[in-house]
Amino acid sequence: MRILILEEMLGKLHDLYQAEGLKPGLLLKVGLKAGWNVVIGTDGQCGMAMSFTGSEEAFGKPKLDMPRLQTFMHKSLFEVAANYIGSDSWQERSIGVAAMTALSQPLITPAQLKKRHFEVSNNSGGYNSLIKKDDIVAVVGYGGGVSRMLGTCKELHVTDMRPRTAFQTVLITDRAVEYAPREVFVHPEKENKEVIGKASVVIVTGSSLVNGTFEELLSYRRNPKLTIVYGASAAMIPDVLFEHGVDSVHASRISDPAQLEIGMMNEMNMEAVMQRSQESQMIGRPAK
C-alpha cells in the first residue's frame, strides 16, 4: 500500500540528514503497546505512532511478522521506515511511521526548527489560542485536546471511526440517556466529507498518516482559515505537511529518550509516559 505523503517525508528526511551531516540511529527495540508502537534507536532516536491495537472492531486485526522485524535490529532506522511505511498492515505501517518520528527527533528541536525559519512555541494549552468564538471546528480523531476546546468556539464537531462509548460518557438521567460532554457533536467517519467541508478550523490526527487517510481528509476542506495536525504520530519534520496545506503542527518532541524507553517497557499507560518524556510544541509555517 503506497502512501505518497510518507514517501515524500522519508525523502525529505534523507535530504536533511545529508545537509546537516546527521547519522541515522540503529534499531534496538520495538515495543507493541495498547494503542501504540514505540521504536527505540541508538543516539536517543526514539519515536512512537498510534497502532490502533485494541480498536480491532474499527480497524481490523493486527498483522505483524515478528521474525522478519527481528532481522531489522541494529539496522538503520531509514531501512526500517522504508520497509514498513508501505505495508498493507496498519500494525507494520505504524512501526514505519514510528521509525520516521524517531529519525525526526534531531531535526525538531527548537534550535533546529528556528534555524530553518519555522515558527515554534511551547504551547502546552493546545489550540485554544488559535480558535475564535465564531469558528466551526472539525476534529478528526477524538483526542485529549477536545475537552480543552469546550466553550472556545461556535460549534465543535468530532469524527471518529470508533464507537462513541470508546471516548464519551454515557449519561443516564431521569429524563434521557445521552452522551457527555454535550457540547461536542460526534459523527461517524462516513460523515468526514460533510463535517470537514463546513469547518473554518480543521484539526486532523496524525494517526491518519498511519491508516492512509490523511490526503483524503485534507481533500474535503473548503478553504478553512486554519488546518492543524496533532498527535504523537505527527511528531516528525513538518516540511511536507506544510506543503500539503497544513498551517500548524502540534506534536510533542521526545526530550527524555531514556524515560520513554523505561516507561515503554514497564507501564501500560503510555499517556503518562508521554507526559514525563516529551515536551509539547507548536510548529508554524516559516516566518515571511
N, C-alpha and C positions, 0 to 999 in steps of 0.2 A: 504494500500500500504506500504510494508516494504522497508525501505531504510536502508540497513545494516550499512552503514558508520555513519548515525545519531544515530543508536542504539549503535554502538561502542563508539561514542563520549559521549553519555549520560552515559554509563557505566564508562568511564574514569573520567568524571566529578564527579560521585558518589565516586569513589576511592580517587580522590584528595581532595574532601571536607572532607572525613573521615580522610585522612592523615594529612591535615592541620588544622583540628578542626574548619572548617568554618560552619557557619549557613546559610542555603539557604534562600533567600528572599521570601516574600509572594507577590502574585499578587495583585496589586492595581488598575491598569488601563491598557486597551489596546486601542491604537489609530490606526484607519484604515485610512491611508493616500493614496494619489495618488501615487501608486508605492511602498509603504512601509507599513509595520505593525510595530508598536512600542509597546514594553512591558515595563511597569513601575512597579517595585517591591520595596519592603522595603529595607532599608540599602543601598540605592544607586545602587541597582542591576537593571539596565535598559539595554535594548537591542533592536535591530531592525533587520529586514530582508526584502529583496525585496518581494513584494507581487504580482507583475505583474498587479495590478489594472491599468486600462487604456490601457492595451495591450490585451484586450479580443480576438481580431482577431487572435492573435498568440497563446494565452494560454487557451482560453475558458472562460466562465463566472465564476465569483467568487461564492463560496458556503460557507456560514458560518451560523451555528446555534447560533445566538446571545444569546438566553435564556440559552442554555447549557454552553456557555462561561461564562456567569454571575455566574454560580454555582461554578466556579473555583476561584472567587475573594476571597482573603485572604487565599488561599491555597498555598502550596509550589510550587515554580517555577519548581521543579523537577516533580511534579504531572502534571503541565500544559504541560511541554515538553513531558512527557511520553504519554500523551493522544492525542497529536496533531501531532507529527512528523510522525506518520504512517497513517494519514488521506489520503483519496483519493482526497481531495480538496486541491489545491495548496494554497488557502487562509488560510486554517486551518494549513497546514504544515508550512507556513510562521510564524504563531504565535508560533508554537512549536520551530522552529529554533530561533526566536527572544528571546524566554524564555531561550534557551541554551546560546545565546550570553550574556544575562543578567547574568546568572549564572557564565559565564566565566570571567566576569569583574574583580573580586578579584584575579584571577589567571593569568591575562595577564598584570599586571603592570610590568614595567621594573624590579623592585626588585624581584618579584616572578619568572619572566622568567629567570633572571640571576641565581637565587637560584637553578633552575632546569637545569642550564647549557645551556640554549638556547642563541643563538646569538641574540641581539636586538639592533636596531638603530632607530633613529628618521629620517626616510628617506622621507621627505616631497616632494622630487623631483621625487618620483615614482621609476620606474625600470631602468631608464636610465643608472645608474652606473653599472648595471648587464649585459647590452646588448652591443654587439660589432658590429662594422661596417659590418662584413661579416655574421651576423646572419640572418636567415629567421625566423621571429617571427609570431606565430599564436596566436591571441587573441580571446577567446570565450566570446562574450558579449561586445558590443560596449560601453565602459565606458569612463570616463573623462581622463583616463590615455593615451588613444590612441593619442590624439593631442600632448601630451608631448613626444611621441616616434617618431614623424615625423623626418626623417633625421638621426636617430640613428642606423639604420640597413640596410641591403641589400634589404630586402623585408618585408613589413608589411601587413599581411593578417588578416582580421577580419570576423568571422562568427556570425550570429545573426538570431534569429527566427522572429524578427520584420522586416517590410519593410524598405528599406534604407532611405525613407523620414522621418522616426522617429528619425534619428540621423545624417543624412548628408544633406548638402545644395544642392538643385537642381540648377545648374549653367547654365544660358542661355546666350549665346553669339551669335554674327552674324555668327559664324562658326559651333556651335554644342550645343547640350543640354547634359550636363554631370553632374557628382556628384563631390562635393568637400568635403574634400581635395583629390586631385588627387593621392597623394602618397599612399593612402590606397586602397588595393584590398579587396572589400567586397563580401562575399559569403553567400548564404542561409545555414541554419543549416544542410540541407541534404548533404552538402559537408564537414561536420566536419571531417570525417574519412580521406579524402584525404588531407585536409589542415593541420590537426594536424600531420599526418604521415610524412609530408615533413619538419616540423619545427625543428629548433635547439633550439628554446626557445618557450615553451608553456605557455600561460597565461590564466587562467580559472577563470571566475567569480564565486564568492561564491554563487550566486543565483542558480547555478547548484545543490547545496545541497538542495535547496527548491524544484526545479522541478524534482529532482530524476535522473538527467543525469550525475552527477559527475563521477561515476565509469565508465560509458560507455565512456565518453570523455577521461579519462585517459588511457583507454584500446587502444585507437587509436595511442598513442605515439610510436615512433620508436627510442628509445634511445636518446632523446634530452639531451642537456647538462644541461638544466635548466627547471624546472617546477615551476610556481608561481601561487598561488591562491590569489585573491584580492577581496575587497569589504566589505561592512558592514555585509553581510550575513556570512562572514568568520571570523568575529571578535570573535573567540572563541579559546579555548585551541588548540594548534597546533599539539599535540601529534599524534592523529590518522591520520591527514593529512600527516604528515611526514612518518608514517608507510605505507601509500599508495603511496609513491614515490614523494611527493611534496618536493621541496627544500627550498621554501621561502613563507611566508605568509605576504601579505601587506594589513593590515586591521587596521583601527583606533580603539583605545580603548576610551571608554566614560570617559572623565576626569571631566566633569561637569554635573552630572545627573539632577540637578535642571534646568539647562539651556535647556537640552534636553526635559524635561517634559514641560516647558513653551513654547518652540518653537513648540513642537508636537501639543499642544492644540491651539496655536494662529496663526501659519503660515502654508501656504501650501507648501512653498519652503523648503523641507527637506534638500536639499543640503546646503543651507545657515545655517540652524540649525546645521547640522553636523559639519560645519567648526567652529562654535562657541563652540560646546560642546564636541568635540573629538580631540584627538591627534594622528597624523599619526605615525605608527611604522612598521618597517620591522622585521619580526622574521625569523631567520635562524635555521638550524639544530644545535643540541648541538655541542659545540666545541669538537674536538677529543683530 
